[in-house]
């Protein structure tokens, strides 16, 4: 479905574990993606952060070495600015250590690779359990993490607003919030990197088995219209934008 619809990428999470990893399943999945002429973003994540970042980095390096001919983009974790994503109280310092170890290990295993920052979840909270994506990125820069990711990543969900809403504000969640993440990058002197959209999209409660009020909601026709318009706006206005990943093409 992805290939026939004109999409070029698939984002796939590979759950890291200190016990074991199913390499055969990964082999089959990656072969299927390649067979459909798609490129893959490999996301390394887990239920909670590793006790030793080096252990995680060693797994990342083994993965990157094994699939160096098939994959070039690796993303380190998902939503580390949320307790639900990080697995404990989020910490930019702790995530930064994991990122630094992984970046070095992956580049040793695959010199052509791109290491993505985790997709930061959009939230206006300031802690302790959830930290604003803007604040978390600012903290990473203050801690000196810039050398340890090759591109940043956010999640420009728009909730109830349409993609042409143009009043970005730190206390507001909209598609234009992506611009505020870009502002943080430029403020830190990191404007040469791209900002990827790790997830985005509009939620249609009528198509969901368990509707969630926190996501707002649009109808099916709005979902189509807004998604198309968002891709066009990003292409037209955001030359600093990287790949924009739709959530979820085929639920």
C-alpha positions, 0 to 999 in steps of 0.5 A: 500500500505504501509503495503504490500510494507514492510513499518512499519510506517506512518507519519501523521500531525494533525493540531493544532488549537486554535478553534477546533479539529476533534477527530472523524476523528483522531479516524478513521485514527488511527484505520485504521493505526493500522488495517494494522499493521503499527505504526504511527508518530503523528506530531503536527503542525499548520499554525503559532505558538501558542501565548501561548506554554502551550495551544499547550502543553495541546492539545498535552497532551490530544492527547497523553493521548487519544491514549497512547495505539496506538501511542508512537511517537510524533513530535513537528512541521515541518520545524520550521527553515523556515518561511513557516513552522513556520508561521513567522520569524523562531526563535530557542528560540521560537521553543525551548519554544514550544518544552519544554512545549510539551515534559513535557506535552506529557511525563506526559500523556504517559510515554512510549512516544518518543518526536521527534524534528521537521524535520528540512528542508535542506537549506543553507540560514542563515536568516532571513526568512530561517535558515540552518538546521545545524545552527538551531540545533546548536542554539537549543543546545546552548539554552539548548534544548537538554533535551526536545527531545528524538530523533532529526530529519532531512530531507536528500533530495538529490535533483539532487545527488545520495545516494552514493554522499559522500562529505557533506558540509554545503553549499551543499544539498545531502543525506550525509547532514544527517551526518552533522546534526549528527556531530552537535549532537555529538559536543553537547554531544548528541550522545546517541540519534537517528537521524530520517529522517523525510522526504527524497526522489527524485523528479520525475518532469514527475510524478508531476502535477506542476513540481518544478525546485527547487527540481531538478529531476530524472526519474522514474527508478532513483527514484526506484534505488536511494530510494532502495540504500538510505535505504541500505546505511542508514542501513549499515552505520548509526547505529545512524539513526532512522526511515527514512520516504519516501516522498511520497509513494502514492502522 
